[in-house]
Amino acid sequence: MKKLIVLVSIAIGLASCEKENCNCGVIQSDNATNYSVTIKNSCSGNVKTFYLSAADWMEAHPGNDYCITNVESW
């Protein structure tokens, strides 16, 4: 019975771990001229510049996490 409880606890613990989202990263810098942000990917460490709408750019601040939804990863 103890083994079963331990196994169930481990299974629940593993199932509760979230898979890292490879579309997200930390905003390194932004550019008001063209509403772009440069983001360092959380999975790969790659840095890429993305062009946002003015409204989205207003919510994207350097140092914050940000996800790009129209790409799989970079």
C-alpha positions as a Python dict, from the first residue, in 0.01 Angstrom:
ca = {
    (1, 'M'): (0, 0, 0),
    (2, 'K'): (284, 240, 81),
    (3, 'K'): (445, 171, -256),
    (4, 'L'): (116, 253, -430),
    (5, 'I'): (86, 583, -243),
    (6, 'V'): (444, 674, -333),
    (7, 'L'): (390, 586, -699),
    (8, 'V'): (66, 787, -716),
    (9, 'S'): (238, 1084, -551),
    (10, 'I'): (523, 1071, -802),
    (11, 'A'): (280, 1043, -1094),
    (12, 'I'): (83, 1344, -973),
    (13, 'G'): (401, 1542, -922),
    (14, 'L'): (526, 1468, -1272),
    (15, 'A'): (187, 1541, -1430),
    (16, 'S'): (170, 1878, -1258),
    (17, 'C'): (498, 1998, -1411),
    (18, 'E'): (430, 2241, -1690),
    (19, 'K'): (607, 2201, -2021),
    (20, 'E'): (817, 2508, -2094),
    (21, 'N'): (667, 2726, -2364),
    (22, 'C'): (930, 2774, -2633),
    (23, 'N'): (741, 3069, -2786),
    (24, 'C'): (825, 3284, -2485),
    (25, 'G'): (1121, 3475, -2357),
    (26, 'V'): (1241, 3788, -2181),
    (27, 'I'): (1222, 4120, -2361),
    (28, 'Q'): (1577, 4253, -2393),
    (29, 'S'): (1496, 4587, -2556),
    (30, 'D'): (1224, 4777, -2738),
    (31, 'N'): (1211, 5035, -3015),
    (32, 'A'): (939, 5304, -3023),
    (33, 'T'): (1016, 5399, -3383),
    (34, 'N'): (889, 5073, -3533),
    (35, 'Y'): (712, 4910, -3234),
    (36, 'S'): (961, 4625, -3218),
    (37, 'V'): (1089, 4422, -2926),
    (38, 'T'): (1399, 4205, -2905),
    (39, 'I'): (1331, 3886, -2709),
    (40, 'K'): (1568, 3621, -2576),
    (41, 'N'): (1400, 3280, -2610),
    (42, 'S'): (1358, 3090, -2282),
    (43, 'C'): (1434, 2751, -2439),
    (44, 'S'): (1704, 2813, -2699),
    (45, 'G'): (1861, 3135, -2573),
    (46, 'N'): (1834, 3278, -2925),
    (47, 'V'): (1759, 3649, -2959),
    (48, 'K'): (1515, 3774, -3224),
    (49, 'T'): (1338, 4101, -3304),
    (50, 'F'): (960, 4100, -3347),
    (51, 'Y'): (739, 4380, -3477),
    (52, 'L'): (424, 4436, -3273),
    (53, 'S'): (110, 4642, -3309),
    (54, 'A'): (118, 4973, -3123),
    (55, 'A'): (-125, 4839, -2861),
    (56, 'D'): (79, 4523, -2798),
    (57, 'W'): (403, 4722, -2789),
    (58, 'M'): (260, 4946, -2513),
    (59, 'E'): (221, 4635, -2292),
    (60, 'A'): (564, 4486, -2371),
    (61, 'H'): (832, 4619, -2136),
    (62, 'P'): (1203, 4525, -2124),
    (63, 'G'): (1269, 4268, -1852),
    (64, 'N'): (919, 4118, -1876),
    (65, 'D'): (831, 3777, -2013),
    (66, 'Y'): (654, 3789, -2349),
    (67, 'C'): (515, 3518, -2576),
    (68, 'I'): (489, 3534, -2954),
    (69, 'T'): (191, 3329, -3070),
    (70, 'N'): (242, 3321, -3448),
    (71, 'V'): (571, 3125, -3440),
    (72, 'E'): (654, 2778, -3311),
    (73, 'S'): (989, 2876, -3161),
    (74, 'W'): (1307, 3052, -3260),
}
